[in-house]
Amino acid sequence: MSLIPSTILTGFLGAGKTTLLNRILREDHGLKIAVIENEFGQENIDNEILVQDRGEQIVEMNNGCICCTVRGDLIVALSALAQQRAAGQIAFDRIIIETTGLANPGPVAQTFFVDEEVGAHYMLDAILTVVDARHAMAQLDEHEEAQRQVGFADRLLISKTDLVDAGQLAALTARLQRINPRAPVSHVDFGRAPIAELLDIKGFNLNDKLEIDPAFLDAEDAHDHGDHGHVHTDACEHDHDHAHAGLASGHHSDDIAAFVFKSARPFDPVRLDEFLGSLVQVFGPRMLRYKGVLLMQGADRKVVFQGVHQMMGTDLGAKWGENEERGSKMVFIGKNLPKDVFIRGLEQCLV
């Protein structure tokens, strides 16, 4: 039986998560979606959807969606749902987990990799983060949780864009891209967003042999080259390695930030494995997300490298094209990570 695609929906207090979730649940999409409220608190699905009886866990809606409130262990809830589905007691195609506005998405994401039963039934498709255009700048300044939610995202959805002007929206977008250059940014209008941009986007594939988005560094590279007045020529591209920093800081200093490593030289597999293992041991709690495509010595296939906190995985990707420019590119997103330590260490792992 195929794994159940699962989406984590997060965002700071009042960002519009529940509005978006209600839109998804009420659309005539033909999907049977089970919704888990990770913690029962102030932010709930609308009263007509939420179960009011504290003794009842699950309610099925008219369009086939299921809503269940979870007040305890997420692992227990996911396992129970999978067992009931296997027994034919309930039917659903996918799961959406809505976190509270102050939640760190990291432990929720790790649930899919640390428990064997959950991993046997579910596949984490993506982490979606809703960002309030009107209040996000202040929230990012004041709350590490807001930065973490942005840093963990596979897709960023800016809400309430009608409450800000074009300049404010551009500044917020630039800041989000600075914190997390690998997550596409789009707008959500009163919860309206195409289902294709929310579900089955395969943004989080720790165990999937999918190719990394080839354009995920484009905006950052362009910004770097402009900032430093450096234009790559054919000669310099082949004469040295490139370790690029993230987008240059603006007026806001965020603890959560990203940086990128790129090299045209292949990695020594043994040295790289040892170094990445040591990084995870020392800095794992501060490493929110990391992802990349690696060129390994003697390999004719790309290696896809991904992780969250201490959970790290690699998998074989597609074969390198005959005329394709070969090289490694990795992005690290985390809290106060020592970029120079990462870059120097990775350079020492090159052949």
C-alpha positions in Angstrom: 0.0 0.0 0.0 1.4 3.4 -1.0 2.4 5.9 1.7 -0.2 8.6 2.8 1.0 12.1 1.7 1.1 14.4 4.7 1.3 18.2 4.9 2.3 20.3 7.9 0.6 23.7 7.9 2.2 26.2 10.1 2.5 30.0 10.5 2.5 32.5 13.4 -0.5 33.5 15.4 -3.2 35.1 13.2 -1.4 34.5 9.9 -4.4 32.8 8.3 -3.7 29.1 8.7 -7.2 28.2 9.6 -8.7 30.4 6.9 -6.6 28.5 4.3 -7.4 25.2 5.8 -11.1 25.9 5.7 -10.8 26.8 2.0 -9.0 23.6 1.3 -11.6 21.5 3.2 -14.5 23.1 1.5 -13.3 23.0 -2.1 -14.8 20.4 -4.4 -11.5 18.7 -5.1 -12.6 15.1 -4.7 -9.9 14.4 -2.1 -10.5 12.8 1.2 -8.4 14.8 3.6 -7.9 14.0 7.3 -7.0 17.0 9.3 -5.1 16.9 12.6 -5.1 19.9 14.9 -1.7 19.3 16.6 -2.8 21.0 19.8 -6.2 22.0 20.9 -6.0 25.7 21.7 -7.2 29.1 20.6 -6.8 28.5 16.9 -9.4 26.0 15.8 -11.2 25.1 12.7 -14.6 26.9 12.4 -17.2 25.7 14.9 -19.3 24.0 12.3 -16.3 21.8 11.4 -14.6 21.2 14.7 -15.8 18.4 17.0 -17.4 20.0 20.0 -17.7 16.9 22.1 -14.3 16.5 23.9 -14.9 12.7 24.0 -15.2 12.4 20.2 -12.1 12.5 18.1 -13.2 12.3 14.5 -15.9 13.8 12.4 -16.5 13.3 8.7 -17.6 16.2 6.6 -20.0 16.3 3.6 -17.2 16.4 1.0 -15.4 13.4 2.5 -12.8 15.3 4.5 -12.2 14.2 8.1 -11.4 16.4 11.0 -9.9 15.0 14.2 -8.7 17.0 17.2 -5.6 15.7 18.8 -4.8 16.7 22.4 -2.0 14.2 22.9 0.9 12.5 21.2 1.0 13.1 17.4 2.6 9.7 16.9 -0.3 8.0 18.7 -2.9 10.0 16.6 -1.2 9.2 13.3 -0.9 5.5 14.2 -4.5 5.3 15.3 -5.7 6.9 12.1 -3.6 4.5 10.0 -5.0 1.5 11.8 -8.6 2.7 11.4 -8.0 3.3 7.7 -6.5 -0.2 7.3 -9.5 -1.7 9.1 -11.9 0.2 6.7 -13.4 2.2 9.6 -12.5 5.5 7.9 -11.3 6.5 4.5 -8.9 9.3 3.6 -6.2 10.0 0.9 -4.0 12.4 2.8 -3.3 14.2 6.1 -2.9 17.9 6.9 -1.5 18.7 10.3 -2.2 22.3 11.5 0.2 23.4 14.2 -0.5 26.1 16.7 0.8 29.6 16.0 3.7 29.4 18.4 4.8 25.9 17.3 8.3 24.9 16.2 7.6 22.7 13.1 10.9 20.7 13.6 9.6 18.2 16.1 6.4 17.7 14.0 8.5 17.0 10.9 10.8 14.6 12.8 7.7 12.5 13.8 7.7 11.1 10.3 11.2 9.8 10.6 11.8 8.8 14.2 8.8 6.4 14.6 8.8 3.2 12.5 5.0 2.8 12.4 4.5 6.4 11.3 7.2 6.0 8.7 5.6 2.8 7.4 2.3 4.6 6.7 3.0 8.2 6.0 5.2 10.3 3.7 5.9 14.0 4.6 5.0 15.9 1.4 5.7 19.5 2.5 5.8 22.1 5.2 3.6 25.1 4.3 4.1 28.3 6.2 1.5 31.1 6.1 3.0 34.6 6.7 1.0 37.6 7.7 2.0 40.5 5.4 0.9 43.1 7.8 2.6 41.8 11.0 5.4 39.5 9.8 8.2 42.0 10.0 7.6 42.7 13.7 7.0 39.0 14.4 10.2 38.0 12.8 12.0 40.6 14.8 10.5 39.5 18.1 9.9 35.8 17.9 12.3 33.0 17.1 9.3 30.7 16.4 8.3 32.9 13.5 11.8 32.7 12.0 11.8 28.9 12.5 8.5 28.5 10.7 9.9 30.4 7.8 13.2 28.5 7.9 11.5 25.1 7.8 9.1 25.9 5.0 9.0 24.2 1.7 6.5 26.8 0.4 5.8 30.3 1.9 2.3 31.7 1.5 2.0 35.5 2.2 -1.5 36.4 3.4 -3.2 39.8 3.9 -1.3 41.4 1.1 -4.2 43.9 0.7 -3.1 45.5 4.0 0.3 46.6 2.9 1.7 48.6 0.0 4.0 47.3 -2.8 7.2 48.5 -1.0 6.3 46.7 2.2 5.4 43.5 0.4 8.7 43.6 -1.6 10.7 44.1 1.6 9.0 41.2 3.3 9.4 38.9 0.3 13.2 39.8 0.2 13.5 39.0 3.9 11.7 35.7 3.6 14.0 34.7 0.6 17.0 35.8 2.7 16.0 33.5 5.5 14.9 30.6 3.3 16.1 30.8 -0.3 14.9 27.3 -1.2 11.2 27.9 -0.6 9.0 29.4 -3.3 7.0 32.5 -2.2 3.4 33.0 -3.4 0.4 34.9 -2.2 -2.8 33.6 -0.6 -5.9 35.7 -0.9 -8.4 35.1 2.0 -7.4 31.5 2.0 -7.7 31.1 -1.8 -4.8 29.2 -3.4 -4.6 26.6 -6.1 -4.7 23.1 -4.6 -1.8 22.2 -6.9 0.4 24.7 -5.1 -0.4 23.2 -1.7 -0.7 19.4 -2.0 1.5 16.8 -3.7 4.3 19.3 -4.3 7.0 16.9 -3.0 8.8 19.7 -1.2 10.0 17.5 1.7 11.5 14.2 0.4 14.0 12.8 2.9 13.4 9.4 1.5 12.4 10.2 -2.1 14.7 9.9 -5.1 13.5 13.1 -6.6 15.6 15.8 -8.2 16.2 18.9 -6.3 14.6 22.0 -7.8 17.3 23.2 -10.2 16.2 26.9 -9.8 16.2 27.0 -6.0 19.4 29.0 -5.9 18.8 31.3 -8.9 17.5 34.4 -7.0 20.3 34.1 -4.4 23.1 33.7 -7.0 21.9 36.7 -9.0 21.8 38.8 -5.8 25.3 37.7 -4.8 26.9 38.5 -8.1 25.3 42.0 -8.1 26.3 42.7 -4.5 29.9 41.8 -4.9 30.4 43.2 -8.4 31.8 39.8 -9.4 31.0 38.3 -12.8 31.9 34.7 -13.3 34.0 34.0 -16.5 34.7 30.6 -17.9 38.2 30.8 -16.6 37.4 31.6 -13.0 34.6 29.1 -12.9 37.0 26.3 -13.5 39.9 27.6 -11.5 38.4 27.7 -8.1 35.5 26.6 -6.0 32.6 28.9 -5.0 31.3 29.2 -1.5 28.4 31.7 -1.6 26.9 33.4 1.3 23.1 33.9 1.6 21.5 37.1 0.5 23.1 40.1 2.0 21.4 41.3 5.2 19.1 44.3 5.0 17.9 46.4 8.0 16.9 43.3 10.0 19.2 40.8 11.6 17.7 37.3 11.8 19.0 34.5 13.9 17.7 32.1 11.3 19.6 32.5 8.0 20.8 30.5 5.0 24.1 30.1 3.2 25.1 28.1 0.2 28.1 26.0 -0.8 28.9 25.3 -4.4 31.8 23.5 -6.0 32.7 22.0 -9.4 35.1 19.5 -7.8 33.7 16.1 -6.6 33.4 15.1 -3.0 35.4 12.2 -1.4 32.5 10.0 -0.1 34.2 8.8 3.0 35.5 12.2 4.1 32.1 13.9 3.3 30.1 11.3 5.3 32.4 11.7 8.3 32.2 15.5 8.2 28.4 15.7 7.7 28.0 13.2 10.6 30.1 15.5 12.8 28.1 18.5 11.8 24.8 16.9 12.7 26.2 15.8 16.0 27.4 19.2 17.0 25.0 21.6 15.3 22.0 19.4 14.6 19.6 21.2 16.9 20.4 24.5 15.1 20.2 23.0 11.6 16.6 23.6 10.5 16.8 22.4 7.0 19.6 21.4 4.6 19.4 20.2 1.1 21.5 19.7 -2.0 22.7 17.8 -5.1 26.2 16.3 -4.7 28.8 15.3 -7.2 30.7 12.3 -5.8 34.0 10.9 -6.9 33.6 8.1 -9.4 29.7 8.3 -9.5 27.7 8.6 -12.6 24.6 9.6 -10.8 23.7 12.6 -8.7 23.3 12.2 -4.9 20.4 14.0 -3.4 21.1 15.1 0.2 18.5 16.4 2.6 17.8 16.7 6.3 16.1 18.3 9.2 17.9 18.7 12.6 19.7 15.4 13.3 17.7 13.5 10.7 19.8 13.3 7.6 19.5 11.2 4.4 21.0 10.8 1.0 19.7 9.0 -2.0 20.7 8.4 -5.6 19.3 10.9 -8.1 19.3 10.9 -11.9 22.3 10.3 -14.0 24.5 13.2 -14.9 23.7 14.4 -18.4 26.4 13.8 -21.1 26.8 17.6 -21.7 25.6 18.7 -18.2 27.8 20.9 -16.1 28.7 18.8 -13.1 29.0 20.2 -9.6 27.7 20.2 -6.0 25.3 22.8 -4.6 24.1 22.7 -1.0 22.0 25.1 1.1 21.9 25.2 4.9 19.2 27.0 6.9 19.7 27.3 10.6 20.1 29.3 13.7 23.5 31.1 14.1 25.3 28.4 12.2 29.1 29.1 11.8 29.2 29.4 8.0 33.0 29.4 7.9 33.3 26.1 9.7 30.8 24.5 7.3 32.5 25.9 4.2 36.1 25.1 5.3 35.0 21.6 6.3 33.2 20.9 3.0 36.2 22.2 1.0 38.4 19.7 2.9 36.1 16.9 1.7 36.7 17.7 -1.9 38.9 15.5 -4.1 
